[in-house]
Amino acid sequence: MMVLFSCNENKAATLNNAAITNNAADNLIEVDTTQIPHDKFGDAVRYGRDLMLNTAYYIGPNGINGKYLGNKMNCNNCHQEAGTKSYSLNLIGSFGDYPQYRAREGKVLSLAERVNNCVTRPHSGKPLPLDSKEMIAFLSYLKWINTFAPKENQFKGKKNLEVKLPDVAASSERGAALFIQHCARCHGANGEGVMTANSITYQYPPLWGASSYQPGSSMHRVIKQAQWLKANMPQDKATWDKPFLKDEEALDLAAFINDDKIHQRPGVRSFDYPVIGEKAIDYGIGPFIDSFSEAQHKCGPYQPIIDHWKSKGLKPVY
């Protein structure tokens, strides 16, 4: 079945432990939860992992430990396997990467601020208090999985799987046909997702609509989402080393899912990237440092933008 972002693990289910090894054959890092220490810190790590997998259960609109999220999606929808799956917005090295300058906000962010960005944007929620049990658990878990990262903090699968950018724009129309063919069987014909029987969260999350992620979220960028789709979807057919979707198909699907002319989203984001020369080239809201249109920035073709930026000594980011 195809699941944009992952299908969620329910609280009632036993959480599966992944094998922990540094696979010598392909250098992919995997994490074994049996190595979490049996002490107070380990308790926080376990709760942090559980929060990744069952975010809505704990802090969703009907959360048992707080009502911080504005929707019922889980962190695991994008950061699969609780943030440890390669090429799935992997979080293993995140603790070592922060504090970090973020062009989207135009300032240096702490890791706690970055966690709250996910709470407020994809989840349309309100920030977790920095001293809350939940924030401490998230940070403890991220610190623990960071122990598996090599010293240089660069490893296979940390970044997204690259897609080759074609000479034509990504097409929402072509993407709509691909969605019907490959995605609607899980996410529904209208991208509404499928709720679990207890209505706590989604078995298959919504791809647009009032309960999905906001504009300004990373998944709202066409190239960014296409990279994720290529490595992970359809969930029952694709692996990072044997993608099911062609690069052009992943871009077309991302263009359709993120087509704001036909799909509603919660919130409006138009105040990101205060330094416009640092704006991601596939961020589809102006102003821009170049003369290319919003439509071309959103869906391409991207190579002329990239070439123009490089000719001006600018670094294109996507």
Phi and psi in degrees as GROMACS dihedral restraints (atoms count N, CA, C in turn):
[ dihedral_restraints ]
;  ai    aj    ak    al  type     phi  dphi    fc
    3     4     5     6     1   -91.6    20    10
    4     5     6     7     1   131.3    20    10
    6     7     8     9     1  -132.0    20    10
    7     8     9    10     1   108.9    20    10
    9    10    11    12     1   -71.9    20    10
   10    11    12    13     1   126.7    20    10
   12    13    14    15     1    65.8    20    10
   13    14    15    16     1   179.9    20    10
   15    16    17    18     1   -96.2    20    10
   16    17    18    19     1   159.5    20    10
   18    19    20    21     1   -71.2    20    10
   19    20    21    22     1   148.5    20    10
   21    22    23    24     1   -91.8    20    10
   22    23    24    25     1   149.1    20    10
   24    25    26    27     1   -87.0    20    10
   25    26    27    28     1   128.7    20    10
   27    28    29    30     1   -81.1    20    10
   28    29    30    31     1   152.7    20    10
   30    31    32    33     1   -60.6    20    10
   31    32    33    34     1   -33.7    20    10
   33    34    35    36     1   -69.3    20    10
   34    35    36    37     1   -20.5    20    10
   36    37    38    39     1   -82.7    20    10
   37    38    39    40     1   153.7    20    10
   39    40    41    42     1   -75.7    20    10
   40    41    42    43     1   129.6    20    10
   42    43    44    45     1   -75.9    20    10
   43    44    45    46     1   124.5    20    10
   45    46    47    48     1   -77.5    20    10
   46    47    48    49     1   138.1    20    10
   48    49    50    51     1   -92.2    20    10
   49    50    51    52     1   130.5    20    10
   51    52    53    54     1   -82.8    20    10
   52    53    54    55     1   155.5    20    10
   54    55    56    57     1   -71.7    20    10
   55    56    57    58     1   141.8    20    10
   57    58    59    60     1  -107.6    20    10
   58    59    60    61     1   112.0    20    10
   60    61    62    63     1  -155.7    20    10
   61    62    63    64     1   162.2    20    10
   63    64    65    66     1  -104.8    20    10
   64    65    66    67     1    98.5    20    10
   66    67    68    69     1   -61.2    20    10
   67    68    69    70     1   112.9    20    10
   69    70    71    72     1   -66.5    20    10
   70    71    72    73     1   -25.5    20    10
   72    73    74    75     1   -70.8    20    10
   73    74    75    76     1   -41.7    20    10
   75    76    77    78     1  -128.7    20    10
   76    77    78    79     1     4.1    20    10
   78    79    80    81     1    61.4    20    10
   79    80    81    82     1    28.1    20    10
   81    82    83    84     1   -83.9    20    10
   82    83    84    85     1   138.3    20    10
   84    85    86    87     1   -93.8    20    10
   85    86    87    88     1   130.3    20    10
   87    88    89    90     1  -123.3    20    10
   88    89    90    91     1   156.6    20    10
   90    91    92    93     1  -123.8    20    10
   91    92    93    94     1   129.0    20    10
   93    94    95    96     1  -105.4    20    10
   94    95    96    97     1   111.8    20    10
   96    97    98    99     1   -70.6    20    10
   97    98    99   100     1   -10.2    20    10
   99   100   101   102     1   -68.5    20    10
  100   101   102   103     1   -13.5    20    10
  102   103   104   105     1   -90.2    20    10
  103   104   105   106     1     0.0    20    10
  105   106   107   108     1   -63.4    20    10
  106   107   108   109     1   131.5    20    10
  108   109   110   111     1   -64.8    20    10
  109   110   111   112     1   151.2    20    10
  111   112   113   114     1   -97.3    20    10
  112   113   114   115     1    72.5    20    10
  114   115   116   117     1  -151.9    20    10
  115   116   117   118     1  -170.7    20    10
  117   118   119   120     1   -63.7    20    10
  118   119   120   121     1   -38.5    20    10
  120   121   122   123     1   -64.7    20    10
  121   122   123   124     1   -41.7    20    10
  123   124   125   126     1   -62.0    20    10
  124   125   126   127     1   -34.5    20    10
  126   127   128   129     1   -61.9    20    10
  127   128   129   130     1   -40.9    20    10
  129   130   131   132     1   -66.9    20    10
  130   131   132   133     1   -38.4    20    10
  132   133   134   135     1   -61.8    20    10
  133   134   135   136     1   -46.0    20    10
  135   136   137   138     1   -62.8    20    10
  136   137   138   139     1   -41.0    20    10
  138   139   140   141     1   -66.5    20    10
  139   140   141   142     1   -38.2    20    10
  141   142   143   144     1   -62.0    20    10
  142   143   144   145     1   -40.6    20    10
  144   145   146   147     1   -66.0    20    10
  145   146   147   148     1   -41.8    20    10
  147   148   149   150     1   -62.5    20    10
  148   149   150   151     1   -37.4    20    10
  150   151   152   153     1   -63.4    20    10
  151   152   153   154     1   -38.7    20    10
  153   154   155   156     1   -61.0    20    10
  154   155   156   157     1   -42.6    20    10
  156   157   158   159     1   -81.7    20    10
  157   158   159   160     1   -33.2    20    10
  159   160   161   162     1  -129.3    20    10
  160   161   162   163     1    46.7    20    10
  162   163   164   165     1   -56.1    20    10
  163   164   165   166     1   -46.2    20    10
  165   166   167   168     1   -65.4    20    10
  166   167   168   169     1   -34.8    20    10
  168   169   170   171     1   -61.0    20    10
  169   170   171   172     1   -41.4    20    10
  171   172   173   174     1   -87.9    20    10
  172   173   174   175     1   -44.1    20    10
  174   175   176   177     1  -132.2    20    10
  175   176   177   178     1    21.4    20    10
  177   178   179   180     1   -78.2    20    10
  178   179   180   181     1  -171.1    20    10
  180   181   182   183     1   -55.3    20    10
  181   182   183   184     1   -28.2    20    10
  183   184   185   186     1  -119.0    20    10
  184   185   186   187     1    31.5    20    10
  186   187   188   189     1   -63.6    20    10
  187   188   189   190     1   144.7    20    10
  189   190   191   192     1   -77.6    20    10
  190   191   192   193     1   -20.3    20    10
  192   193   194   195     1  -116.1    20    10
  193   194   195   196     1    12.7    20    10
  195   196   197   198     1   146.2    20    10
  196   197   198   199     1   154.6    20    10
  198   199   200   201     1  -117.9    20    10
  199   200   201   202     1    82.5    20    10
  201   202   203   204     1  -105.4    20    10
  202   203   204   205     1   -31.7    20    10
  204   205   206   207     1   -81.7    20    10
  205   206   207   208     1   149.2    20    10
  207   208   209   210     1   -94.1    20    10
  208   209   210   211     1    -7.6    20    10
  210   211   212   213     1  -138.5    20    10
  211   212   213   214     1  -178.8    20    10
  213   214   215   216     1  -108.8    20    10
  214   215   216   217     1    24.8    20    10
  216   217   218   219     1   -84.0    20    10
  217   218   219   220     1   165.5    20    10
  219   220   221   222     1  -116.7    20    10
  220   221   222   223     1   154.3    20    10
  222   223   224   225     1   -55.0    20    10
  223   224   225   226     1   -34.7    20    10
  225   226   227   228     1   -63.2    20    10
  226   227   228   229     1   -16.5    20    10
  228   229   230   231     1   -60.7    20    10
  229   230   231   232     1   -39.5    20    10
  231   232   233   234     1  -102.8    20    10
  232   233   234   235     1   -43.8    20    10
  234   235   236   237     1   -94.0    20    10
  235   236   237   238     1    79.2    20    10
  237   238   239   240     1   -65.0    20    10
  238   239   240   241     1   156.4    20    10
  240   241   242   243     1    53.4    20    10
  241   242   243   244     1    45.6    20    10
  243   244   245   246     1    55.5    20    10
  244   245   246   247     1    36.9    20    10
  246   247   248   249     1    85.1    20    10
  247   248   249   250     1     8.5    20    10
  249   250   251   252     1  -109.3    20    10
  250   251   252   253     1    -3.2    20    10
  252   253   254   255     1   -77.2    20    10
  253   254   255   256     1   133.1    20    10
  255   256   257   258     1   -64.7    20    10
  256   257   258   259     1   140.8    20    10
  258   259   260   261     1    61.1    20    10
  259   260   261   262     1    27.7    20    10
  261   262   263   264     1  -132.3    20    10
  262   263   264   265     1    57.0    20    10
  264   265   266   267     1    49.6    20    10
  265   266   267   268     1    53.7    20    10
  267   268   269   270     1   -61.0    20    10
  268   269   270   271     1   138.4    20    10
  270   271   272   273     1  -113.0    20    10
  271   272   273   274     1     5.5    20    10
  273   274   275   276     1   -57.2    20    10
  274   275   276   277     1   -38.3    20    10
  276   277   278   279     1   -95.3    20    10
  277   278   279   280     1     5.2    20    10
  279   280   281   282     1   -65.2    20    10
  280   281   282   283     1   -36.1    20    10
  282   283   284   285     1   -62.5    20    10
  283   284   285   286     1   -33.8    20    10
  285   286   287   288     1   -80.8    20    10
  286   287   288   289     1   -13.5    20    10
  288   289   290   291     1   -88.8    20    10
  289   290   291   292     1   -18.2    20    10
  291   292   293   294     1  -111.8    20    10
  292   293   294   295     1   151.6    20    10
  294   295   296   297     1   -61.4    20    10
  295   296   297   298     1   149.0    20    10
  297   298   299   300     1  -147.3    20    10
  298   299   300   301     1   141.6    20    10
  300   301   302   303     1   -72.5    20    10
  301   302   303   304     1   131.4    20    10
  303   304   305   306     1  -119.3    20    10
  304   305   306   307     1   116.6    20    10
  306   307   308   309     1   -63.8    20    10
  307   308   309   310     1   -32.6    20    10
  309   310   311   312     1   -60.0    20    10
  310   311   312   313     1   -38.2    20    10
  312   313   314   315     1   -96.6    20    10
  313   314   315   316     1   -16.5    20    10
  315   316   317   318     1    71.2    20    10
  316   317   318   319     1    30.0    20    10
  318   319   320   321     1  -159.9    20    10
  319   320   321   322     1   169.0    20    10
  321   322   323   324     1   -79.1    20    10
  322   323   324   325     1   128.2    20    10
  324   325   326   327     1  -110.3    20    10
  325   326   327   328     1   145.1    20    10
  327   328   329   330     1   -78.9    20    10
  328   329   330   331     1   165.9    20    10
  330   331   332   333     1   -65.1    20    10
  331   332   333   334     1   -35.9    20    10
  333   334   335   336     1   -62.6    20    10
  334   335   336   337     1   -40.0    20    10
  336   337   338   339     1   -64.9    20    10
  337   338   339   340     1   -36.7    20    10
  339   340   341   342     1   -67.4    20    10
  340   341   342   343     1   -39.8    20    10
  342   343   344   345     1   -58.1    20    10
  343   344   345   346     1   -45.5    20    10
  345   346   347   348     1   -67.3    20    10
  346   347   348   349     1   -26.4    20    10
  348   349   350   351     1   -59.6    20    10
  349   350   351   352     1   -40.3    20    10
  351   352   353   354     1   -69.8    20    10
  352   353   354   355     1   -36.2    20    10
  354   355   356   357     1   -64.6    20    10
  355   356   357   358     1   -40.4    20    10
  357   358   359   360     1   -86.6    20    10
  358   359   360   361     1   -27.7    20    10
  360   361   362   363     1   -94.3    20    10
  361   362   363   364     1   -75.8    20    10
  363   364   365   366     1   -59.1    20    10
  364   365   366   367     1   -30.9    20    10
  366   367   368   369     1   -99.3    20    10
  367   368   369   370     1    -0.8    20    10
  369   370   371   372     1    50.3    20    10
  370   371   372   373     1    39.7    20    10
  372   373   374   375     1  -107.4    20    10
  373   374   375   376     1  -164.9    20    10
  375   376   377   378     1  -114.4    20    10
  376   377   378   379     1   148.1    20    10
  378   379   380   381     1   -61.0    20    10
  379   380   381   382     1   143.5    20    10
  381   382   383   384     1   -71.8    20    10
  382   383   384   385     1   137.8    20    10
  384   385   386   387     1   -57.0    20    10
  385   386   387   388     1   139.6    20    10
  387   388   389   390     1   -64.3    20    10
  388   389   390   391     1   -25.0    20    10
  390   391   392   393     1  -101.7    20    10
  391   392   393   394     1    12.6    20    10
  393   394   395   396     1   -71.9    20    10
  394   395   396   397     1   156.2    20    10
  396   397   398   399     1   -57.3    20    10
  397   398   399   400     1   -36.9    20    10
  399   400   401   402     1   -70.2    20    10
  400   401   402   403     1   -43.4    20    10
  402   403   404   405     1   -65.3    20    10
  403   404   405   406     1   -43.6    20    10
  405   406   407   408     1   -60.3    20    10
  406   407   408   409     1   -38.5    20    10
  408   409   410   411     1   -66.7    20    10
  409   410   411   412     1   -45.2    20    10
  411   412   413   414     1   -56.1    20    10
  412   413   414   415     1   -49.0    20    10
  414   415   416   417     1   -67.2    20    10
  415   416   417   418     1   -36.8    20    10
  417   418   419   420     1   -63.6    20    10
  418   419   420   421     1   -43.2    20    10
  420   421   422   423     1   -64.2    20    10
  421   422   423   424     1   -44.1    20    10
  423   424   425   426     1   -65.8    20    10
  424   425   426   427     1   -35.3    20    10
  426   427   428   429     1   -65.1    20    10
  427   428   429   430     1   -41.1    20    10
  429   430   431   432     1   -68.4    20    10
  430   431   432   433     1   -46.4    20    10
  432   433   434   435     1   -66.7    20    10
  433   434   435   436     1   -23.0    20    10
  435   436   437   438     1   -66.2    20    10
  436   437   438   439     1   -20.7    20    10
  438   439   440   441     1   -66.3    20    10
  439   440   441   442     1   -15.1    20    10
  441   442   443   444     1   -90.7    20    10
  442   443   444   445     1    -8.5    20    10
  444   445   446   447     1   -76.7    20    10
  445   446   447   448     1   142.6    20    10
  447   448   449   450     1   -64.8    20    10
  448   449   450   451     1   162.8    20    10
  450   451   452   453     1   -56.8    20    10
  451   452   453   454     1   -36.9    20    10
  453   454   455   456     1   -78.3    20    10
  454   455   456   457     1    -7.0    20    10
  456   457   458   459     1    59.2    20    10
  457   458   459   460     1    29.7    20    10
  459   460   461   462     1  -125.2    20    10
  460   461   462   463     1   129.0    20    10
  462   463   464   465     1  -156.9    20    10
  463   464   465   466     1   159.7    20    10
  465   466   467   468     1   -63.9    20    10
  466   467   468   469     1   129.8    20    10
  468   469   470   471     1    92.6    20    10
  469   470   471   472     1    -2.7    20    10
  471   472   473   474     1   -70.2    20    10
  472   473   474   475     1   -44.2    20    10
  474   475   476   477     1   -93.3    20    10
  475   476   477   478     1   171.4    20    10
  477   478   479   480     1   -70.3    20    10
  478   479   480   481     1   156.1    20    10
  480   481   482   483     1   -72.2    20    10
  481   482   483   484     1   128.6    20    10
  483   484   485   486     1   -69.7    20    10
  484   485   486   487     1   147.7    20    10
  486   487   488   489     1  -119.5    20    10
  487   488   489   490     1   143.7    20    10
  489   490   491   492     1   -78.3    20    10
  490   491   492   493     1   128.4    20    10
  492   493   494   495     1   -87.1    20    10
  493   494   495   496     1   119.4    20    10
  495   496   497   498     1   -75.8    20    10
  496   497   498   499     1   172.9    20    10
  498   499   500   501     1   -84.8    20    10
  499   500   501   502     1     1.0    20    10
  501   502   503   504     1  -120.7    20    10
  502   503   504   505     1   161.3    20    10
  504   505   506   507     1   -71.3    20    10
  505   506   507   508     1   148.7    20    10
  507   508   509   510     1   -63.7    20    10
  508   509   510   511     1   143.7    20    10
  510   511   512   513     1  -115.4    20    10
  511   512   513   514     1   118.4    20    10
  513   514   515   516     1   -63.1    20    10
  514   515   516   517     1   -35.1    20    10
  516   517   518   519     1   -64.7    20    10
  517   518   519   520     1   -46.8    20    10
  519   520   521   522     1   -64.8    20    10
  520   521   522   523     1   -37.8    20    10
  522   523   524   525     1   -63.5    20    10
  523   524   525   526     1   -35.4    20    10
  525   526   527   528     1   -61.7    20    10
  526   527   528   529     1   -41.3    20    10
  528   529   530   531     1   -66.2    20    10
  529   530   531   532     1   -40.0    20    10
  531   532   533   534     1   -65.4    20    10
  532   533   534   535     1   -36.9    20    10
  534   535   536   537     1   -62.0    20    10
  535   536   537   538     1   -46.6    20    10
  537   538   539   540     1   -60.8    20    10
  538   539   540   541     1   -38.7    20    10
  540   541   542   543     1   -73.2    20    10
  541   542   543   544     1   -38.8    20    10
  543   544   545   546     1  -118.9    20    10
  544   545   546   547     1   -20.8    20    10
  546   547   548   549     1  -114.4    20    10
  547   548   549   550     1   -33.4    20    10
  549   550   551   552     1   -62.1    20    10
  550   551   552   553     1   -26.7    20    10
  552   553   554   555     1   -61.2    20    10
  553   554   555   556     1   -24.0    20    10
  555   556   557   558     1  -109.7    20    10
  556   557   558   559     1   -43.2    20    10
  558   559   560   561     1   -91.6    20    10
  559   560   561   562     1    -4.9    20    10
  561   562   563   564     1    89.2    20    10
  562   563   564   565     1   152.4    20    10
  564   565   566   567     1   -61.8    20    10
  565   566   567   568     1   -27.5    20    10
  567   568   569   570     1  -106.2    20    10
  568   569   570   571     1    17.5    20    10
  570   571   572   573     1    64.5    20    10
  571   572   573   574     1    21.6    20    10
  573   574   575   576     1   -81.7    20    10
  574   575   576   577     1   -11.9    20    10
  576   577   578   579     1    78.2    20    10
  577   578   579   580     1   177.0    20    10
  579   580   581   582     1  -128.8    20    10
  580   581   582   583     1   122.3    20    10
  582   583   584   585     1   -76.4    20    10
  583   584   585   586     1   153.2    20    10
  585   586   587   588     1   -70.6    20    10
  586   587   588   589     1   164.2    20    10
  588   589   590   591     1   -60.9    20    10
  589   590   591   592     1   -30.2    20    10
  591   592   593   594     1   -87.3    20    10
  592   593   594   595     1     0.4    20    10
  594   595   596   597     1    61.3    20    10
  595   596   597   598     1    19.1    20    10
  597   598   599   600     1   -80.2    20    10
  598   599   600   601     1   -37.6    20    10
  600   601   602   603     1  -152.5    20    10
  601   602   603   604     1  -167.9    20    10
  603   604   605   606     1  -107.2    20    10
  604   605   606   607     1   137.6    20    10
  606   607   608   609     1   -73.1    20    10
  607   608   609   610     1   -41.7    20    10
  609   610   611   612     1  -129.6    20    10
  610   611   612   613     1   116.7    20    10
  612   613   614   615     1   -72.6    20    10
  613   614   615   616     1   157.5    20    10
  615   616   617   618     1   -71.3    20    10
  616   617   618   619     1   145.2    20    10
  618   619   620   621     1   -99.9    20    10
  619   620   621   622     1   -19.3    20    10
  621   622   623   624     1  -154.7    20    10
  622   623   624   625     1  -179.9    20    10
  624   625   626   627     1    99.2    20    10
  625   626   627   628     1   176.0    20    10
  627   628   629   630     1   -64.2    20    10
  628   629   630   631     1   -19.4    20    10
  630   631   632   633     1  -102.3    20    10
  631   632   633   634     1     7.8    20    10
  633   634   635   636     1   -99.5    20    10
  634   635   636   637     1  -165.6    20    10
  636   637   638   639     1   -79.4    20    10
  637   638   639   640     1   157.4    20    10
  639   640   641   642     1   -84.4    20    10
  640   641   642   643     1   158.6    20    10
  642   643   644   645     1   -58.7    20    10
  643   644   645   646     1   145.1    20    10
  645   646   647   648     1    95.1    20    10
  646   647   648   649     1   -17.4    20    10
  648   649   650   651     1   -70.1    20    10
  649   650   651   652     1   154.1    20    10
  651   652   653   654     1   -57.2    20    10
  652   653   654   655     1   -38.4    20    10
  654   655   656   657     1   -70.1    20    10
  655   656   657   658     1    -8.9    20    10
  657   658   659   660     1   -82.8    20    10
  658   659   660   661     1    -7.7    20    10
  660   661   662   663     1   -90.2    20    10
  661   662   663   664     1   130.8    20    10
  663   664   665   666     1   -64.4    20    10
  664   665   666   667     1   -47.4    20    10
  666   667   668   669     1   -64.6    20    10
  667   668   669   670     1   -44.2    20    10
  669   670   671   672     1   -58.8    20    10
  670   671   672   673     1   -46.8    20    10
  672   673   674   675     1   -68.3    20    10
  673   674   675   676     1   -39.1    20    10
  675   676   677   678     1   -60.6    20    10
  676   677   678   679     1   -39.0    20    10
  678   679   680   681     1   -60.4    20    10
  679   680   681   682     1   -42.2    20    10
  681   682   683   684     1   -67.4    20    10
  682   683   684   685     1   -43.9    20    10
  684   685   686   687     1   -60.4    20    10
  685   686   687   688     1   -42.6    20    10
  687   688   689   690     1   -59.0    20    10
  688   689   690   691     1   -39.9    20    10
  690   691   692   693     1   -82.6    20    10
  691   692   693   694     1   -20.0    20    10
  693   694   695   696     1  -127.8    20    10
  694   695   696   697     1   -15.6    20    10
  696   697   698   699     1  -126.1    20    10
  697   698   699   700     1   149.2    20    10
  699   700   701   702     1   -61.9    20    10
  700   701   702   703     1   146.0    20    10
  702   703   704   705     1   -61.6    20    10
  703   704   705   706     1   -31.4    20    10
  705   706   707   708     1   -90.0    20    10
  706   707   708   709     1     2.6    20    10
  708   709   710   711     1  -129.7    20    10
  709   710   711   712     1   -26.8    20    10
  711   712   713   714     1  -103.3    20    10
  712   713   714   715     1   141.3    20    10
  714   715   716   717     1  -130.4    20    10
  715   716   717   718     1   163.0    20    10
  717   718   719   720     1   -60.5    20    10
  718   719   720   721     1   -33.9    20    10
  720   721   722   723     1   -90.3    20    10
  721   722   723   724     1   -12.2    20    10
  723   724   725   726     1  -135.4    20    10
  724   725   726   727     1    72.5    20    10
  726   727   728   729     1   -62.2    20    10
  727   728   729   730     1   149.0    20    10
  729   730   731   732     1   -89.8    20    10
  730   731   732   733     1   -43.6    20    10
  732   733   734   735     1   -82.2    20    10
  733   734   735   736     1   138.8    20    10
  735   736   737   738     1   -71.2    20    10
  736   737   738   739     1   159.3    20    10
  738   739   740   741     1   -56.5    20    10
  739   740   741   742     1   -43.8    20    10
  741   742   743   744     1   -64.8    20    10
  742   743   744   745     1   -36.3    20    10
  744   745   746   747     1   -67.9    20    10
  745   746   747   748     1   -40.9    20    10
  747   748   749   750     1   -61.9    20    10
  748   749   750   751     1   -40.9    20    10
  750   751   752   753     1   -66.8    20    10
  751   752   753   754     1   -41.4    20    10
  753   754   755   756     1   -64.6    20    10
  754   755   756   757     1   -42.3    20    10
  756   757   758   759     1   -61.9    20    10
  757   758   759   760     1   -45.0    20    10
  759   760   761   762     1   -63.0    20    10
  760   761   762   763     1   -36.0    20    10
  762   763   764   765     1   -65.4    20    10
  763   764   765   766     1   -40.1    20    10
  765   766   767   768     1   -68.7    20    10
  766   767   768   769     1   -48.4    20    10
  768   769   770   771     1   -60.0    20    10
  769   770   771   772     1   -35.6    20    10
  771   772   773   774     1  -100.1    20    10
  772   773   774   775     1    20.3    20    10
  774   775   776   777     1   -78.5    20    10
  775   776   777   778     1   100.8    20    10
  777   778   779   780     1   -72.6    20    10
  778   779   780   781     1   -11.3    20    10
  780   781   782   783     1   -75.4    20    10
  781   782   783   784     1   -24.7    20    10
  783   784   785   786     1  -119.9    20    10
  784   785   786   787     1   -12.5    20    10
  786   787   788   789     1  -122.3    20    10
  787   788   789   790     1   126.2    20    10
  789   790   791   792     1   -75.5    20    10
  790   791   792   793     1   148.0    20    10
  792   793   794   795     1  -138.7    20    10
  793   794   795   796     1   153.9    20    10
  795   796   797   798     1   -75.3    20    10
  796   797   798   799     1   144.4    20    10
  798   799   800   801     1    72.3    20    10
  799   800   801   802     1   168.1    20    10
  801   802   803   804     1  -135.6    20    10
  802   803   804   805     1   127.8    20    10
  804   805   806   807     1  -116.7    20    10
  805   806   807   808     1   114.0    20    10
  807   808   809   810     1  -138.6    20    10
  808   809   810   811     1    11.1    20    10
  810   811   812   813     1  -117.8    20    10
  811   812   813   814     1    19.9    20    10
  813   814   815   816     1   -83.3    20    10
  814   815   816   817     1   166.4    20    10
  816   817   818   819     1    53.6    20    10
  817   818   819   820     1    70.8    20    10
  819   820   821   822     1   -62.9    20    10
  820   821   822   823     1   -24.8    20    10
  822   823   824   825     1  -100.5    20    10
  823   824   825   826     1   102.8    20    10
  825   826   827   828     1   -67.3    20    10
  826   827   828   829     1   -20.4    20    10
  828   829   830   831     1   -73.7    20    10
  829   830   831   832     1    -4.1    20    10
  831   832   833   834     1  -110.0    20    10
  832   833   834   835     1     3.8    20    10
  834   835   836   837     1   -69.6    20    10
  835   836   837   838     1   135.6    20    10
  837   838   839   840     1   -59.1    20    10
  838   839   840   841     1   138.1    20    10
  840   841   842   843     1   -68.5    20    10
  841   842   843   844     1   -22.1    20    10
  843   844   845   846     1   -98.2    20    10
  844   845   846   847     1    16.6    20    10
  846   847   848   849     1   -83.8    20    10
  847   848   849   850     1   116.8    20    10
  849   850   851   852     1   -89.5    20    10
  850   851   852   853     1    19.8    20    10
  852   853   854   855     1  -122.0    20    10
  853   854   855   856     1   124.4    20    10
  855   856   857   858     1   -74.2    20    10
  856   857   858   859     1  -179.6    20    10
  858   859   860   861     1   -78.2    20    10
  859   860   861   862     1   163.3    20    10
  861   862   863   864     1  -122.1    20    10
  862   863   864   865     1   162.8    20    10
  864   865   866   867     1   -83.6    20    10
  865   866   867   868     1    -2.9    20    10
  867   868   869   870     1  -123.1    20    10
  868   869   870   871     1  -177.5    20    10
  870   871   872   873     1  -100.9    20    10
  871   872   873   874     1     8.6    20    10
  873   874   875   876     1   -73.7    20    10
  874   875   876   877     1   149.5    20    10
  876   877   878   879     1   -74.7    20    10
  877   878   879   880     1   164.8    20    10
  879   880   881   882     1   -60.6    20    10
  880   881   882   883     1   -39.8    20    10
  882   883   884   885     1   -62.3    20    10
  883   884   885   886     1   -41.6    20    10
  885   886   887   888     1   -71.5    20    10
  886   887   888   889     1   -37.5    20    10
  888   889   890   891     1   -62.4    20    10
  889   890   891   892     1   -37.6    20    10
  891   892   893   894     1   -74.0    20    10
  892   893   894   895     1   -46.5    20    10
  894   895   896   897     1  -120.1    20    10
  895   896   897   898     1    -1.4    20    10
  897   898   899   900     1    85.7    20    10
  898   899   900   901     1  -173.2    20    10
  900   901   902   903     1   -65.4    20    10
  901   902   903   904     1   140.4    20    10
  903   904   905   906     1   -91.0    20    10
  904   905   906   907     1   -26.5    20    10
  906   907   908   909     1   -59.1    20    10
  907   908   909   910     1   -40.6    20    10
  909   910   911   912     1   -59.6    20    10
  910   911   912   913     1   -35.4    20    10
  912   913   914   915     1   -66.9    20    10
  913   914   915   916     1   -45.8    20    10
  915   916   917   918     1   -59.3    20    10
  916   917   918   919     1   -47.1    20    10
  918   919   920   921     1   -62.9    20    10
  919   920   921   922     1   -40.0    20    10
  921   922   923   924     1   -64.3    20    10
  922   923   924   925     1   -46.0    20    10
  924   925   926   927     1   -60.8    20    10
  925   926   927   928     1   -45.1    20    10
  927   928   929   930     1   -63.5    20    10
  928   929   930   931     1   -35.9    20    10
  930   931   932   933     1   -66.0    20    10
  931   932   933   934     1   -22.6    20    10
  933   934   935   936     1   -97.6    20    10
  934   935   936   937     1     7.1    20    10
  936   937   938   939     1    76.3    20    10
  937   938   939   940     1    18.2    20    10
  939   940   941   942     1   -98.2    20    10
  940   941   942   943     1   155.7    20    10
  942   943   944   945     1  -102.5    20    10
  943   944   945   946     1   109.5    20    10
  945   946   947   948     1   -72.7    20    10
  946   947   948   949     1   130.4    20    10
  948   949   950   951     1  -116.7    20    10
  949   950   951   952     1   136.7    20    10
